[in-house]
């Protein structure tokens, strides 16, 4: 299953790209309108990019009134990402969306690096959201957590149905000439190829810790990258930065993923889920002490 | 320099629209407005000042690159007494614009005589070099279509409130996905790739993004 990473696609300006996904994840919606951070908002780095958009969105009322009806018409399963600054914000958003038809899942963005972190812990946020909705809940975790597996366990204990792993890392880029930050807010969320091994390690740890469904994401550019995340424990894969350069990435990566899995003897890509945790199929030959013979 | 690519099914679009060109080895594509619609080819004017534009400038004949476009909203062509005003690398969309208008006078400004060599793309254009500015030569009564650095566009907008201005902002995607190119339009931050890049002079009210380290 191929999704987009939240904030990396607008289904209303690019409906064809959204329809090439197995589910579309919205940009994070907050209780009130957010104008977003001032420009400059993005910077390319050697192995990725920084963004500091600042959760620009129209707020839940206008989202429900304007965007949601048009998103439903796309005919793509819809995940809505929600964000806030306290557990009560998430509860308010989830309660509101619980009553809306045509939403397949809710993603709790508890890990945006470009706005102030929620005052409440992940566990409290998930518990508050769980109390008000029966819709599937995915909790999006930060790769910056000192122990991402512990965060995953806390979210699981609080009733999350799945995990989205990972959000961006905090990064900084300086202008070549002025040596001042390129991005106006200073730091930004770091994504792209550099995030790949970080995401893989986080998915690996979260799968081992919880066994929950995981949307794996971070630097995926090819079917092989997607297969790696599945082998580490992901049950779906989301595309982010790659969509900016290649809007046709969902179809291409889906086909590559099928071929990469088949080439390794898996009937289906998801048959490879978690194999990174199994003992190697071909263990190393034994090591033995043996006397040397001199001529 | 002028980068020419085979059309390979790409439409040239309207003048002022742009394409996303993916430099080999870079993470993000770069927005470039179409400079020339040549027979079977599209031409883009490049100033190789950063890693992306340098990688594009280093392409050799036969190398392949990904190109997405045309994107955004171009210039309206139903203009009386059109005058094309360009500054520096911002003259990029003007040759194709001049062609589509069936010829139009142009006023171009450059930082130095060396940079002014690019004016050869618009034969007959009036050229000024710093410390003189295009706004010192701008006469009333024209339908101004302008592209250039932000200070130039602001100065043009002050003199010609009816002008159409082609703006620039750092973009990751060019098709509304990333929200990276937001600029203040009509008092709110909106995506330049969706709303622009050509905007009415009256529409932009606040400072735009700093110059991109392309």
Interface residues (C-beta under 8 A of the other chain):
Chain A: X7 X8 X9 X10 X12 X13 X14 X17 X27 X35 X36 X38 X39 X40 X41 X42 X43 X44 X45 X46 X47 X48 X49 X51 X53 X56 X175 X176 X177 X182 X184 X192 X193 X241 X243 X244 X245 X246 X247
Chain B: X20 X22 X26 X27 X28 X29 X50 X51 X52 X66 X68 X169 X170 X171 X172 X173 X175 X176 X177 X178 X179 X180 X181 X182 X183 X188 X189 X194 X208 X209 X210 X212 X213
